[in-house]
Every structure is written in structure tokens, then in C-alpha cells.
Amino acid sequence: MTDLCCNVTSCVHNSEHCCCKTAIQVDGQEAKDKSCTCCGSFDKDQAARNATETPQLQLSVDCDATNCVYNENRMCRAEHIDISGGSAQNSESTLCATFRTR
């Protein structure tokens, strides 16, 4: 499990810089740097918000960024991960700030 801090305040799953999902997807299969990654779990649709969601301090991170040093068999093994994107309007405006090229 990974400790995640998310500053994508426009995502419906964000609560107090934590994600309310138990698992997220980081996309960026061909990424050579963090700007080519994104949070595939980003959702701006307010109708998708689950009123019972609670912030998760640790969660599973499935990762397609195979060029990242923290990627092991498509899972993020970083102890801490930062997702950036502020008031993003779509997943492409987010990124995994923790990404480090192999």
C-alpha cells in the first residue's frame, strides 16, 4: 500500500488532499518523464461522487508507467506518491509527481 497525497482538488474523489478510492490507476505507458503520466482514476463528474466516500491514507496504485523506477509488475512500490493537477478539467491535466525514469 502506498501513502498518497493528491492536490487535484477538482477530482470528485479528493478529500483533504487524500483520495477516497481504495485504488487508483496511473497512466503513461510510454512516459519518459512525469509530464507524460496522468491519474487515470480522475473523475470530474459530480454525479459520480459517493456520499459515503472517506479519505484513504494508504491505497493500491496500479501503474502503467513501466519506465518508472517505482513500477514493479504494473504496481507502484513507492512509499509515498504525489498526484498533481490542482483544478484539472480532465485526467490529461494531472500527473504523477513521484515518477522517476529508470
C-alpha atoms as an extended CHARMM CRD file, in Angstrom:
* protein
*
       102  EXT
         1         1  MET       CA              0.0000000000        0.0000000000        0.0000000000  PROA      1               0.0000000000
         2         2  THR       CA              1.1670000000        3.4810000000       -0.8560000000  PROA      2               0.0000000000
         3         3  ASP       CA              0.7900000000        6.7270000000        1.0740000000  PROA      3               0.0000000000
         4         4  LEU       CA             -0.7960000000        9.1330000000       -1.4370000000  PROA      4               0.0000000000
         5         5  CYS       CA             -1.1270000000       12.9120000000       -1.3960000000  PROA      5               0.0000000000
         6         6  CYS       CA             -3.3380000000       14.3670000000       -4.1150000000  PROA      6               0.0000000000
         7         7  ASN       CA             -3.6560000000       18.0660000000       -4.8800000000  PROA      7               0.0000000000
         8         8  VAL       CA             -6.1850000000       17.5600000000       -7.7030000000  PROA      8               0.0000000000
         9         9  THR       CA             -8.9480000000       19.3860000000       -5.8740000000  PROA      9               0.0000000000
        10        10  SER       CA            -11.2980000000       19.2430000000       -8.8800000000  PROA      10              0.0000000000
        11        11  CYS       CA            -11.4850000000       15.4270000000       -8.6960000000  PROA      11              0.0000000000
        12        12  VAL       CA            -14.6070000000       14.0770000000       -7.0250000000  PROA      12              0.0000000000
        13        13  HSD       CA            -12.5040000000       11.5010000000       -5.1740000000  PROA      13              0.0000000000
        14        14  ASN       CA            -10.3030000000       14.1570000000       -3.4970000000  PROA      14              0.0000000000
        15        15  SER       CA            -10.9710000000       14.9940000000        0.1320000000  PROA      15              0.0000000000
        16        16  GLU       CA             -8.4460000000       16.9560000000        2.1700000000  PROA      16              0.0000000000
        17        17  HSD       CA             -5.6440000000       16.0640000000       -0.3120000000  PROA      17              0.0000000000
        18        18  CYS       CA             -6.4000000000       12.3720000000        0.1160000000  PROA      18              0.0000000000
        19        19  CYS       CA             -8.0670000000       10.0510000000       -2.3530000000  PROA      19              0.0000000000
        20        20  CYS       CA            -11.3100000000        8.3920000000       -1.3350000000  PROA      20              0.0000000000
        21        21  LYS       CA            -10.7880000000        5.4310000000       -3.6670000000  PROA      21              0.0000000000
        22        22  THR       CA             -9.0980000000        2.2950000000       -2.3350000000  PROA      22              0.0000000000
        23        23  ALA       CA             -7.0570000000        2.0070000000       -5.5460000000  PROA      23              0.0000000000
        24        24  ILE       CA             -6.0760000000        4.3290000000       -8.3900000000  PROA      24              0.0000000000
        25        25  GLN       CA             -4.6340000000        3.9080000000      -11.8770000000  PROA      25              0.0000000000
        26        26  VAL       CA             -1.6060000000        5.8960000000      -13.0620000000  PROA      26              0.0000000000
        27        27  ASP       CA             -1.3940000000        6.0130000000      -16.8640000000  PROA      27              0.0000000000
        28        28  GLY       CA              1.6600000000        6.7300000000      -19.0010000000  PROA      28              0.0000000000
        29        29  GLN       CA              2.8580000000        3.5510000000      -20.6520000000  PROA      29              0.0000000000
        30        30  GLU       CA              5.3660000000        5.3860000000      -22.8890000000  PROA      30              0.0000000000
        31        31  ALA       CA              6.2410000000        8.0620000000      -20.2810000000  PROA      31              0.0000000000
        32        32  LYS       CA              9.8600000000        9.1760000000      -20.1240000000  PROA      32              0.0000000000
        33        33  ASP       CA              9.1100000000       11.9200000000      -17.5800000000  PROA      33              0.0000000000
        34        34  LYS       CA              6.3370000000       12.8200000000      -15.1560000000  PROA      34              0.0000000000
        35        35  SER       CA              4.6400000000       15.2130000000      -17.5910000000  PROA      35              0.0000000000
        36        36  CYS       CA              3.6490000000       12.1820000000      -19.6930000000  PROA      36              0.0000000000
        37        37  THR       CA              1.8390000000       10.4750000000      -16.8050000000  PROA      37              0.0000000000
        38        38  CYS       CA             -1.6770000000       11.0890000000      -15.5100000000  PROA      38              0.0000000000
        39        39  CYS       CA             -4.1570000000        9.8060000000      -12.9710000000  PROA      39              0.0000000000
        40        40  GLY       CA             -6.4460000000        7.5040000000      -14.9270000000  PROA      40              0.0000000000
        41        41  SER       CA             -8.8240000000        7.4450000000      -11.9560000000  PROA      41              0.0000000000
        42        42  PHE       CA             -9.5380000000       11.1940000000      -12.1810000000  PROA      42              0.0000000000
        43        43  ASP       CA            -13.2720000000       11.9190000000      -12.3080000000  PROA      43              0.0000000000
        44        44  LYS       CA            -14.7820000000       15.3830000000      -12.5050000000  PROA      44              0.0000000000
        45        45  ASP       CA            -18.3980000000       14.2190000000      -12.8010000000  PROA      45              0.0000000000
        46        46  GLN       CA            -20.0210000000       15.3970000000       -9.5660000000  PROA      46              0.0000000000
        47        47  ALA       CA            -22.7940000000       12.8350000000      -10.1050000000  PROA      47              0.0000000000
        48        48  ALA       CA            -20.1310000000       10.1410000000       -9.5840000000  PROA      48              0.0000000000
        49        49  ARG       CA            -19.3520000000       11.3290000000       -6.0550000000  PROA      49              0.0000000000
        50        50  ASN       CA            -20.2030000000        8.7500000000       -3.4520000000  PROA      50              0.0000000000
        51        51  ALA       CA            -21.5060000000       10.4650000000       -0.3290000000  PROA      51              0.0000000000
        52        52  THR       CA            -20.0740000000        7.6610000000        1.8140000000  PROA      52              0.0000000000
        53        53  GLU       CA            -16.5210000000        8.0120000000        0.4850000000  PROA      53              0.0000000000
        54        54  THR       CA            -13.8830000000        8.5980000000        3.1200000000  PROA      54              0.0000000000
        55        55  PRO       CA            -10.2560000000        9.6140000000        2.5660000000  PROA      55              0.0000000000
        56        56  GLN       CA             -7.8370000000        6.6970000000        2.2950000000  PROA      56              0.0000000000
        57        57  LEU       CA             -4.4300000000        7.2610000000        3.8610000000  PROA      57              0.0000000000
        58        58  GLN       CA             -2.9510000000        4.3070000000        2.0030000000  PROA      58              0.0000000000
        59        59  LEU       CA             -4.1310000000        2.7220000000       -1.2010000000  PROA      59              0.0000000000
        60        60  SER       CA             -3.1260000000        0.4640000000       -4.0340000000  PROA      60              0.0000000000
        61        61  VAL       CA             -1.6740000000        2.1710000000       -7.1200000000  PROA      61              0.0000000000
        62        62  ASP       CA             -1.8760000000        0.2670000000      -10.3960000000  PROA      62              0.0000000000
        63        63  CYS       CA              0.7040000000        1.8140000000      -12.7190000000  PROA      63              0.0000000000
        64        64  ASP       CA              1.1420000000        1.6590000000      -16.4970000000  PROA      64              0.0000000000
        65        65  ALA       CA              4.2670000000        3.8820000000      -16.3830000000  PROA      65              0.0000000000
        66        66  THR       CA              6.6450000000        0.9740000000      -16.9100000000  PROA      66              0.0000000000
        67        67  ASN       CA              9.6510000000        3.3100000000      -17.3170000000  PROA      67              0.0000000000
        68        68  CYS       CA              9.3360000000        4.4530000000      -13.6850000000  PROA      68              0.0000000000
        69        69  VAL       CA             11.7900000000        3.1290000000      -11.0860000000  PROA      69              0.0000000000
        70        70  TYR       CA              8.8910000000        2.5180000000       -8.6890000000  PROA      70              0.0000000000
        71        71  ASN       CA              6.9470000000        0.3070000000      -11.1090000000  PROA      71              0.0000000000
        72        72  GLU       CA              7.0830000000       -3.3970000000      -10.2510000000  PROA      72              0.0000000000
        73        73  ASN       CA              4.8220000000       -5.6090000000      -12.3240000000  PROA      73              0.0000000000
        74        74  ARG       CA              2.4780000000       -2.6640000000      -13.0090000000  PROA      74              0.0000000000
        75        75  MET       CA              2.1770000000       -1.7300000000       -9.3260000000  PROA      75              0.0000000000
        76        76  CYS       CA              3.6830000000        1.3700000000       -7.7200000000  PROA      76              0.0000000000
        77        77  ARG       CA              6.1250000000        0.4330000000       -4.9670000000  PROA      77              0.0000000000
        78        78  ALA       CA              6.9650000000        3.9920000000       -3.8490000000  PROA      78              0.0000000000
        79        79  GLU       CA              6.3340000000        4.5450000000       -0.1460000000  PROA      79              0.0000000000
        80        80  HSD       CA              4.7850000000        7.9390000000       -0.9210000000  PROA      80              0.0000000000
        81        81  ILE       CA              3.2320000000        9.2240000000       -4.1490000000  PROA      81              0.0000000000
        82        82  ASP       CA              2.1410000000       12.7390000000       -5.1010000000  PROA      82              0.0000000000
        83        83  ILE       CA             -0.5350000000       13.3280000000       -7.7280000000  PROA      83              0.0000000000
        84        84  SER       CA             -0.5820000000       16.8940000000       -9.0750000000  PROA      84              0.0000000000
        85        85  GLY       CA             -3.0540000000       18.8140000000      -11.1690000000  PROA      85              0.0000000000
        86        86  GLY       CA             -4.8050000000       21.4030000000       -8.9950000000  PROA      86              0.0000000000
        87        87  SER       CA             -8.0920000000       22.2740000000      -10.6620000000  PROA      87              0.0000000000
        88        88  ALA       CA             -7.6460000000       19.9130000000      -13.6350000000  PROA      88              0.0000000000
        89        89  GLN       CA            -10.5550000000       19.5530000000      -16.0260000000  PROA      89              0.0000000000
        90        90  ASN       CA             -9.5060000000       16.1040000000      -17.3070000000  PROA      90              0.0000000000
        91        91  SER       CA             -7.1010000000       13.2930000000      -16.4660000000  PROA      91              0.0000000000
        92        92  GLU       CA             -4.5460000000       14.5350000000      -19.0150000000  PROA      92              0.0000000000
        93        93  SER       CA             -4.1040000000       17.6640000000      -16.8600000000  PROA      93              0.0000000000
        94        94  THR       CA             -2.9630000000       15.5500000000      -13.8930000000  PROA      94              0.0000000000
        95        95  LEU       CA              0.3940000000       13.8640000000      -13.3580000000  PROA      95              0.0000000000
        96        96  CYS       CA              2.3070000000       11.5860000000      -11.0460000000  PROA      96              0.0000000000
        97        97  ALA       CA              4.8670000000       13.9270000000       -9.4960000000  PROA      97              0.0000000000
        98        98  THR       CA              6.6660000000       10.9290000000       -7.9760000000  PROA      98              0.0000000000
        99        99  PHE       CA              7.5900000000        9.4350000000      -11.3860000000  PROA      99              0.0000000000
       100       100  ARG       CA             11.3430000000        8.8370000000      -11.8080000000  PROA      100             0.0000000000
       101       101  THR       CA             12.8090000000        7.4470000000      -15.0360000000  PROA      101             0.0000000000
       102       102  ARG       CA             14.6250000000        4.1160000000      -14.8230000000  PROA      102             0.0000000000
